[in-house]
Amino acid sequence: METTWRLIDSGPCSASYNMALDEAVAQSVRRQDAPPTLRLYGWVRPSLSLGCFQKSAGLNLASCRTNGIPVVRRPTGGRAILHGEELTYSFSVRIDQPPFARGLLDSYRNISSAFCLAFKKIGIPVESKVTKEKGRVLTRSPLCFASSSYGEILMENRKIVGSAQKRWQEGLLQQGSIPYAYDAETMQHVFGIAGSGREHDSMISLRAVMPDIDDTALKKAVVAAFEEVFGISLPASCPSPEESHLAAELQEQKYLQESWNLRL
């Protein structure tokens, strides 16, 4: 009998609500109140997300305030992402049974294999990185897309998806950004990088590869790839009333608060 997971397509939401709903869904899945859940969403306005343990050094938060760019801290790790014109995903699953019971790197590899297949379905040749970066190579920049590590998805050795993970004893949450295009000017203000800098040499957007990329087609490819790779069905659903209530609480008490977003 085919296993049924869950798809939530939220569309564009605010930065604080995006993080709050991802955490609420992850809690629900960990408690076995919901099946493994893939969420696809966007951003109502350009927003900056920081990794859970990332310091704000090297980021121009004053520019964010001046330009009305919300700053939010993710529940997952990694480094900063300037969200805008992109498809964002989160995936919540328990880790007490296959195929996610063999640790961090194996879970990255499994999720990466689904996204690699999705890109190939729409004609974008990609590969998953099979080596780990460490030391200064990985930590020199506050920008997520400035370097790639194990399990991340590359095209022509340039990063096309930025992902980060949060793990608990019984489950995980992985969040990822798939940019359609980059706002180079805003990135320069926020990260202090030039348009031809090494950070830009390390990343690539979907429209640079496929100018007429269609958001609906990409979402369909991602869903089909998850169903194929994991042997499951992924029907469209909505957050439960309990998840929506918890998300509203988390948004108000955590993700709208500088005590969380700017704590480091």
C-alpha positions in Angstrom: 0.0 0.0 0.0 1.4 3.4 -1.0 2.4 5.7 1.8 0.8 9.1 1.9 2.8 12.2 3.0 1.5 15.8 2.8 2.1 18.8 0.5 1.4 22.4 1.7 1.7 25.1 -0.9 1.4 28.3 1.0 2.2 30.8 -1.7 3.9 34.1 -0.6 3.9 34.8 3.1 5.7 37.2 5.5 9.1 36.3 6.8 7.9 35.9 10.4 5.0 33.7 9.4 7.1 31.5 7.0 9.5 30.6 9.9 6.7 30.2 12.4 4.7 27.8 10.2 7.7 25.8 9.3 8.4 25.3 13.1 4.8 24.5 13.8 4.6 21.9 11.1 7.9 20.4 12.2 6.5 20.1 15.8 3.4 18.4 14.5 5.3 15.9 12.4 7.7 15.1 15.3 4.6 14.4 17.6 3.2 12.1 14.9 0.1 14.4 14.6 0.9 14.8 10.9 2.7 12.8 8.2 6.1 13.8 6.7 5.4 17.2 5.1 6.8 19.1 2.2 5.9 22.8 2.2 6.5 25.1 -0.8 6.2 28.9 -0.4 7.4 32.4 -1.3 7.9 35.8 0.3 5.6 38.8 0.1 8.6 41.1 0.1 12.4 40.8 0.0 13.5 39.4 3.4 16.8 38.4 5.1 16.9 35.2 7.1 19.8 34.3 9.4 20.9 30.9 10.4 19.9 29.9 13.9 23.4 30.3 15.4 24.7 32.9 13.0 26.2 36.2 14.3 25.1 39.3 12.5 28.7 40.5 11.9 29.3 41.2 8.2 25.7 42.0 7.5 24.4 45.5 7.0 21.2 45.4 9.1 21.0 49.2 9.0 20.5 48.9 5.2 17.7 46.3 5.8 15.9 48.7 8.2 16.3 51.6 5.7 15.0 49.6 2.8 12.2 47.9 4.7 13.7 44.4 4.5 12.5 42.2 7.4 15.2 40.3 9.2 14.2 36.9 10.7 16.3 34.1 12.3 15.6 30.7 11.0 15.1 27.6 13.2 17.7 25.8 11.0 21.4 26.5 10.8 23.6 27.8 8.0 24.2 31.3 6.9 22.2 34.3 5.7 19.9 34.3 2.6 18.3 37.3 1.0 15.0 35.9 -0.1 13.0 37.4 -2.9 12.1 36.0 -6.3 12.5 32.3 -5.4 10.8 29.0 -4.6 11.4 28.1 -0.9 10.8 24.7 0.6 10.7 23.1 4.0 10.6 19.4 4.7 9.7 17.9 8.0 10.0 14.2 8.8 10.7 11.9 11.7 14.1 10.2 11.9 13.2 6.9 13.6 12.7 4.9 10.4 14.1 4.7 6.9 15.1 6.5 4.8 16.0 9.2 7.3 17.3 7.1 10.2 21.0 7.1 9.3 22.1 10.5 10.3 22.6 14.1 9.1 24.6 13.5 5.9 22.5 10.6 4.7 19.3 12.7 5.2 20.9 15.6 3.2 21.7 13.1 0.4 18.2 11.7 0.3 16.5 15.0 0.1 19.1 16.3 -2.4 18.4 13.3 -4.7 14.7 14.3 -4.9 15.6 17.9 -5.9 18.2 16.8 -8.4 15.6 14.6 -10.1 13.1 17.6 -10.1 15.6 19.8 -11.9 16.4 17.1 -14.4 12.7 16.7 -15.1 12.5 20.3 -16.3 15.7 20.1 -18.2 18.3 21.6 -15.9 21.4 19.4 -15.4 22.6 19.4 -11.8 24.6 17.4 -9.4 24.8 16.8 -5.7 28.0 17.7 -3.9 29.6 14.6 -2.4 32.4 16.2 -0.4 32.4 18.3 2.7 33.9 21.8 3.1 35.4 22.8 6.3 37.4 25.6 8.0 37.8 29.0 6.4 36.5 27.8 3.0 33.1 27.3 4.6 32.9 30.1 7.1 34.6 33.1 5.5 31.3 34.8 4.2 28.0 35.4 6.0 26.2 34.6 2.7 24.8 31.1 2.4 25.4 30.9 -1.4 29.0 31.9 -1.1 30.1 28.2 -0.8 28.6 24.8 -0.9 28.9 21.7 1.3 27.9 18.1 1.2 24.5 17.3 -0.3 24.0 20.7 -1.8 22.9 21.0 -5.4 25.2 22.5 -8.0 25.2 23.4 -11.7 28.6 23.9 -13.4 30.0 23.8 -9.8 27.9 26.8 -8.8 25.3 26.6 -6.1 21.7 26.6 -7.3 19.9 25.6 -4.0 20.8 26.8 -0.5 19.7 24.4 2.3 20.0 24.1 6.1 18.7 21.6 8.6 17.6 21.5 12.2 17.6 18.1 14.0 15.8 16.9 17.2 16.0 13.5 18.8 12.9 12.3 16.9 12.8 14.5 13.7 14.3 17.0 11.4 13.3 20.2 9.6 15.2 21.1 6.4 14.6 24.5 4.7 15.9 25.5 1.3 16.0 28.5 -1.1 15.8 28.0 -4.9 16.3 31.5 -6.4 14.8 32.4 -9.8 16.9 35.5 -9.9 19.2 37.6 -7.7 18.8 41.2 -6.7 22.5 42.1 -7.1 22.2 45.7 -5.9 20.4 44.8 -2.7 22.8 41.9 -2.1 25.7 44.3 -2.4 24.1 46.6 0.2 23.3 43.8 2.7 26.4 41.6 2.3 28.9 44.2 1.1 29.8 42.3 -2.0 30.4 43.5 -5.5 28.5 42.1 -8.5 31.5 40.4 -9.9 32.9 39.2 -6.6 33.8 35.6 -5.7 30.5 35.1 -3.9 28.6 35.7 -7.2 31.0 33.3 -8.9 29.8 30.6 -6.6 26.1 30.8 -7.2 23.6 30.7 -10.1 19.9 31.4 -10.4 17.3 29.4 -12.3 16.6 32.2 -14.9 20.3 32.4 -15.7 19.9 28.8 -16.9 16.3 28.8 -18.1 14.9 32.3 -18.7 11.3 31.1 -19.2 11.3 28.9 -16.1 7.7 28.4 -14.9 6.9 28.4 -11.2 4.0 26.0 -11.6 6.1 23.6 -13.7 8.9 23.6 -11.1 6.5 22.9 -8.2 5.0 20.0 -10.2 8.5 18.6 -10.9 9.4 18.8 -7.2 6.3 17.0 -6.1 6.7 14.3 -8.8 10.3 13.8 -7.9 9.6 13.4 -4.2 6.9 10.8 -5.0 9.2 8.9 -7.3 12.3 9.0 -5.1 10.5 8.1 -1.8 7.8 5.9 -3.3 5.0 7.9 -1.7 2.0 10.0 -2.7 2.0 13.7 -1.9 -1.5 15.1 -2.0 -2.2 18.8 -1.5 -3.2 19.8 2.0 -3.4 22.7 4.4 -2.0 23.3 7.9 -4.2 21.8 10.6 -6.1 24.2 12.9 -3.6 23.2 15.7 -0.6 24.0 13.4 -2.1 27.4 12.4 -2.7 28.3 16.0 0.8 27.3 17.0 2.2 29.2 14.1 0.4 32.4 15.1 1.8 32.0 18.7 5.3 31.4 17.4 5.1 34.4 15.0 4.0 36.7 17.8 6.2 35.4 20.6 9.4 34.5 18.7 9.7 35.4 15.0 8.5 39.0 15.3 10.8 39.6 18.3 14.3 41.2 18.1 15.2 39.1 21.2 15.2 36.1 18.8 15.9 37.6 15.4 18.9 39.7 16.6 20.0 37.7 19.6 23.5 37.2 18.3 
